[in-house]
Amino acid sequence: MPRPTAPSRSLLPLIVGLAALVAIVAALGPARGGDDRPPRAPTAAVPAATTPPPADRTTTRADGDAPGLPADRGRDWAVSGADARAARVPILMYHLVADAPAGTAYPDLWVSPSTFRAQVAALRRAGFEAVTMGEVWAAWHGDGRLPRRPVVLSFDDGALNQVMNAAPVLLRAGWPGVLNLTVQNLGDDGLPLWGARRMIRQGWEIGSHTVTHPDLTTLGPDALRDELVRSRRMIRNRLGVDPRFLCYPAGRNDAGVRAAADAAGYHGATTVDAGVAARSDDAFLLPRIRVQPSTGPAELVRLARGA
């Protein structure tokens, strides 16, 4: 029987190298399917949210183009049930938030940015918290909640200074606004499309102020229906939201206009009549509080309290 022969000296280095490689692989443990990252430490499970945030409420961020308001409206949202249905809500009426130019035709429509900031600060100190018309409606006619002192800040027409001067103040406060949009003002000569979309992302509600801002009481049935229905359709098409509240241009309305607004699918409408709104009011004759350049912060608080 032939004696086995020793490996050739030329193969010894290769055999030694392979043995060393096998030893290294064994020391590293079993393979992990090609993933050479170290294993993760176990983490605690994150519980799922019990209640998803409403579609129009997202997390607040610092930049001016960020999504808007917190889903959790806080512990002050304590009014519900019969108390919410009985709540009286001041609806403030603003137009332009800017310094009025000399000789302007309608100086009472202008509130300076500094005055607006002071008014919002005073309302907050007095315990008010801003809400939308939709939130008011849900509390009055459903199972929605309200803060202890709700207030609606509404802005008529649509202008660049509303997104540039008013919206940042409300964003810092964590408050929504309500824009009563005249559709013909949506564009570069009024409120840019990007501005309206930014306001929506920040939690603002869009209401209809018609297409062309006419005196609705002077229109025939077809023209009246067109202003009311087409404004909703155009806002839906351009901004992706469906306005459910109407603001009468210059407050002009009569029984025929109110009936047409109801038939056009609106929940209610606001006027320029002075007062604090309540569920017992005619839904299509909701009063508002006009805010003028001379309205000081303390006076506005007094008016919002219904004095």
Sequence and secondary structure as in RCSB ss.txt:
>XXXX:A:sequence
MPRPTAPSRSLLPLIVGLAALVAIVAALGPARGGDDRPPRAPTAAVPAATTPPPADRTTTRADGDAPGLPADRGR
DWAVSGADARAARVPILMYHLVADAPAGTAYPDLWVSPSTFRAQVAALRRAGFEAVTMGEVWAAWHGDGRLPRRP
VVLSFDDGALNQVMNAAPVLLRAGWPGVLNLTVQNLGDDGLPLWGARRMIRQGWEIGSHTVTHPDLTTLGPDALR
DELVRSRRMIRNRLGVDPRFLCYPAGRNDAGVRAAADAAGYHGATTVDAGVAARSDDAFLLPRIRVQPSTGPAEL
VRLARGA
>XXXX:A:secstr
        GGGHHHHHHHHHHHHHHHHH S  TT  S            SS   TT     SSTTS    SS  T
T  B HHHHHT  B EEEE EES   TT S GGGEE HHHHHHHHHHHHHTT EE  HHHHHHHHHSS  B SSE
EEEEEEE  HHIIIIIHHHHHHHT   EEEE GGGBSTTSB HHHHHHHHHTT EEEE  SS   GGGS HHHHH
HHHHHHHHHHHHHHS    EEE GGG   HHHHHHHHHTT SEEEEEEES B TTS TTSEEEEE  TT  HHHH
HHHHTT 
